[in-house]
Amino acid sequence: MALIKKTVSAPPEEHRHSARDLSGLLEQLRSDKPDIRRWAALDLSEHSEAAEILCRCLEEEQNMAVRDALFTSLIRINNNAAVKGLIPLLKSEDAALRNGVIEALRQMPDALAPYMQDMLHDPDSDVRIFTVNVLESLCHPMTPEWLLGVIEEDTHINVCATAVDLLAEVGSPEMIASIDALPGRFANDPFLRFAADIAIRRIRGANPN
Amino acid sequence: MHGQPEPVITNEEFLKFREYFYRKTGIYFEESKRYFVDKRILERMAKTGVDSFHAYFMNLRFEASGRELQTLINAMTVNETYFFREDYQFRCMVRSMLPELTAYRAAKRPIKIWSIPSSSGEEPYSIAIWLLEYWPQVDEWDIEIVASDIDTKILDLAREGRYGTRSLQNLPPNLLRKYFKPVGNQEHQIIEDLRGSVEFTQVNLSDRATTRQYRGFDIIFCRNLLIYFDDISRREAAEVFFGALNPGGFICLGHSESMSRISSLFTVRKFPEAIVYQKPL
């Protein structure tokens, strides 16, 4: 038979010289070897005080595997500093980085909630759209209310269109009047009318009474 | 006697649930499964004391712990293991993955395969049998199979390798005769050679200190496990697999699972036999 059996053991490179404590890991985060940076980023998930530095590293890091590890640790840390460090990255020109931020914020509902109103009122309509994208999968009971606020107040058609799409899933009957009024705020834009009708049909279908 | 009317799930509600459940799990329910789906949702509604689908769905959708979603996933899925389960992936291993992995490889380096969770051993032994029976180059390479599970009791059962008829139902009779011996009580035991060729180890995927020892794998089978994890644990498991695989190595998930929904670390490979995920070269 060609099948052989070997005991799993730590590989030689595992016998490290550098410490796995906070300062040692932060030093390794500056290594020129992506593999070392990646392992350091993952181990830093056990040090919540590293959140701010992990966010700063995201801005610089070009290696996708290391970047992924930074996000993973930030999601695990899931604190105020992590959210505060991630939100400004929604303005990044780097689409992959932005998508990573959206995905990460979706998994931090409680830490993110206090910042939601500011994000939904950001002067940059792209940031507001990305914030609505975050709401798409955010497990927070205020999500429908936040989306309702968007369709009632936001002045940008694309932000509203993104929000009304989501209300088709999470909206409730008392929101129907606001959804119905939305196209009127944008000269009865035919796409918004279409999206609003779908949302209303979904909500009514779900609640026949 | 006039009680509350029985709650019902409307078509729109079913569609809404189907879309959400698919997005979260990759499991898509055809119309033909409507009765099955409705029944389980209504059961969960009754158990959680909720009398409208809307209220139940809002809880499912926004519960931060994801506990109810997990309970519903458990109710909607069947967790069983048997020899040659989802064997199209084993076919893919011998017809597509291994030929690609060995095409430019120095002959001396063994091929390493990791089966996790191994459960009672049906999967790692199936891998071994497939290699021996259906990979023509099997004698030209050294192959290590490591099989891991979090449960030490199930690992003891796997090492013992005794199986009843339910586990063996998909196994061709000639292979049953070749690799098993009857041990009474309608059970068969894997032959000693094969039992001795799989390394069984206890692994908790959340324990980074342990999982970091798992390196240099060419193929990982991790089927129907991640669906039971929460989002962050799934993501951390993907990091473990990324660290464990060689560049160019492959990971096979269960038929309803998708790595694309978990992590962007891997690329999708569509082989004729199966869709698998690859660590970039």
Chai-1 contact restraints between the chains, C-beta under 6 A:
chainA,res_idxA,chainB,res_idxB,connection_type,confidence,min_distance_angstrom,max_distance_angstrom,comment,restraint_id
A,A2,B,V138,contact,1.0,0.0,6.0,A-B,restraint_1
A,A2,B,D139,contact,1.0,0.0,6.0,A-B,restraint_2
A,A2,B,W141,contact,1.0,0.0,6.0,A-B,restraint_3
A,A2,B,I143,contact,1.0,0.0,6.0,A-B,restraint_4
A,L3,B,A128,contact,1.0,0.0,6.0,A-B,restraint_5
A,L3,B,I143,contact,1.0,0.0,6.0,A-B,restraint_6
A,L3,B,S197,contact,1.0,0.0,6.0,A-B,restraint_7
A,I4,B,D142,contact,1.0,0.0,6.0,A-B,restraint_8
A,I4,B,E144,contact,1.0,0.0,6.0,A-B,restraint_9
A,K5,B,S197,contact,1.0,0.0,6.0,A-B,restraint_10
A,K5,B,E199,contact,1.0,0.0,6.0,A-B,restraint_11
A,K6,B,E144,contact,1.0,0.0,6.0,A-B,restraint_12
A,V8,B,V146,contact,1.0,0.0,6.0,A-B,restraint_13
A,V8,B,T201,contact,1.0,0.0,6.0,A-B,restraint_14
A,V8,B,Q213,contact,1.0,0.0,6.0,A-B,restraint_15
A,A10,B,Q213,contact,1.0,0.0,6.0,A-B,restraint_16
A,P11,B,R215,contact,1.0,0.0,6.0,A-B,restraint_17
A,D68,B,L265,contact,1.0,0.0,6.0,A-B,restraint_18
A,T72,B,R235,contact,1.0,0.0,6.0,A-B,restraint_19
A,T72,B,E239,contact,1.0,0.0,6.0,A-B,restraint_20
A,I75,B,I232,contact,1.0,0.0,6.0,A-B,restraint_21
A,R76,B,I232,contact,1.0,0.0,6.0,A-B,restraint_22
A,Q107,B,D231,contact,1.0,0.0,6.0,A-B,restraint_23
A,P109,B,A64,contact,1.0,0.0,6.0,A-B,restraint_24
A,C139,B,F62,contact,1.0,0.0,6.0,A-B,restraint_25
A,C139,B,A64,contact,1.0,0.0,6.0,A-B,restraint_26
A,P141,B,F62,contact,1.0,0.0,6.0,A-B,restraint_27
A,E169,B,K16,contact,1.0,0.0,6.0,A-B,restraint_28
A,R202,B,E12,contact,1.0,0.0,6.0,A-B,restraint_29
A,G205,B,T10,contact,1.0,0.0,6.0,A-B,restraint_30
A,G205,B,E12,contact,1.0,0.0,6.0,A-B,restraint_31
A,A206,B,E12,contact,1.0,0.0,6.0,A-B,restraint_32
A,A206,B,E13,contact,1.0,0.0,6.0,A-B,restraint_33
A,A206,B,H54,contact,1.0,0.0,6.0,A-B,restraint_34
A,N207,B,H54,contact,1.0,0.0,6.0,A-B,restraint_35
